[in-house]
Amino acid sequence: MVNFATVRYYKFFYSYMSKEITARAEDYSKWYNDLVLKGGLADYSAVRGCMVIKPYGFALWEGMRDVLDRMFKETGHQNAYFPLFIPKSFLSKEASHVEGFAKECAVVTHYRLKNDPNGGGVIVDPEAKLEEELIVRPTSETIIWNTYKDWIQSYRDLPLLINQWANVVRWEMRTRLFLRTAEFLWQEGHTAHATAEEAIAETKQMLEVYADFAENYMAVPVVRGVKSPAERFAGAVDTYCIEALMQDGKALQAGTSHFLGQNFAKAFEVQFSNKENKLDYVWATSWGVSTRLIGALIMAHSDDDGLILPPRIAPLQVVIVPIYKGEEQKAKIDEKVHAIMADLKKAGIRVKYDDSDNARPGWKFAEYEMKGVPVRIALGARDLENNVAEVARRDTKEKSSLSLDGLAERIGALLEEIQQQMFNKAKTYRDEHITPANTMEEFEHLLDTKGGFIAAHWDGTTETEEEIKERTKATIRCIPLNNKQEAGTCILTGKPSTQRVLFARAY
């Protein structure tokens, strides 16, 4: 029952702001960038390949981080922090690890600048060359395992369950905000165990933590699986992963958990006395997710009008916009809104009252729609008289008139309904885009016309995997856990196969 000109304002500003967003069907990549920039999540920086995470984007990351941090601690992990710089010699100790990251490393060679005697500003002081170059961490296995050798002597020191929240640098040549940047934020867990069985159980447990977070907080359904040997983390025995599907039919790796065996323990001489008083090498895991989860969130849910954020991790769950003429009406609305906000906050709902006078209601409606706020409440003078408010949900754009009595309880239930329906919609899309293919021709046709995950037989060789990748740009995203066994033949070579694996083009 919002009054007179609101609808006209909304249509005008909504039309104006919508033109700023490229349609998905027109250019999916540009649509994504538009949402990141115009949704106020991030911006480009003066450093090539790096991004500035703006307050709204960082609030979203903080929400994700806080939930994950709680989940880690509930499973017995503690936070610590390790140096940003890694001696170059450390990366040489585990051969496959250094090979996997060598092309992405940023290297520090000097420790001082000086004024250019020729007046050219500052230059690197040639007298300040480091004795050993330092690598800006692309990941922390080497520096952490070098530390663990001093922390672990006995089985009583195990398991050692450590996580750190940090930034890392991987010198990417092709970058995209959140999805692939030279510097990004993440968490990386590094654990040590007395037996292989304990380490494998830890690896699988953390995969489930990630899957739980993706599905129950991000509302993004995932496929749990293990990577092929060619796609494993550098230095791992096995890499477990969760794979998500975006609205353009491409896959995105949303999290990984690695069983490292004893590779890093042997490389850094991390031994312990077991219960039989014999020396043995510890068994290791590492696992991580990063700010690319924000990219996954955008591409899994949003539309041509802006972001759509799941309520459980949205920085702002509810916004209230007043509709009034004159200060007398506003004062009455303010009084009621403050009572509503108190109830909402008491219920644990993140709410904002936008009574600023620098923008009209229609502009505010479009702005919060762009930012993906799950629920908008509009309250006008006539609504107040009728003891109702107009409530609009961002995901479906449905509007309803709700009584102000018990509003907080109804809004809480609505937020949960939105969360579940967002997951259901994404899961339906994902399930409809898992398609079997029995021949190479069928495989290529599906990739070009439908996309999504293609379930196909593979002969298990890296050579076949690489040839399929070169021919189609599709990779093996994962071998699903508890995969159904069935006799078949490889789509490329015709050799025998016992199971289908999931291929997709991916970010």
Protein Blocks (a to p, Z undefined) as FASTA:
>chain_A
ZZfklmmmmmmmmmmmmmmpccfklommlmmmmmmmmnomaccdfbehiacddfklmmmm
mmmmmmmmmmmmmnopacddddfbdcfklmmmpmklmmmmmmmcccdfbfcdcddfkona
paddfklccfbdcdddfbfklmmmmmmmmmpmbfklpccddddddddddddfbdcehklc
fbdcddddddddfbfklmmmmmmmmmmmmmmmmmmmnopacddddddfklpcehiabdcd
dddddfkopacdfbdcddekjmlmmmnopacddfkopacddddddddddfklmmmmmmmm
mcfkbccddfklgfblbdcddddedjklmmmmmmmmmmmmmmmmmnopacdddfbfkbcf
klmmmmmmmnopabacdddfklmmnopacdddfklopacdddfehklmmmmmmmmmmmmm
mmmmmmmmmmmmcccdfbfklmmmmmmmngpjdddddehiaklmmmmmmmnopacfbace
hiacdddddfklopacfbdcdddddZZ
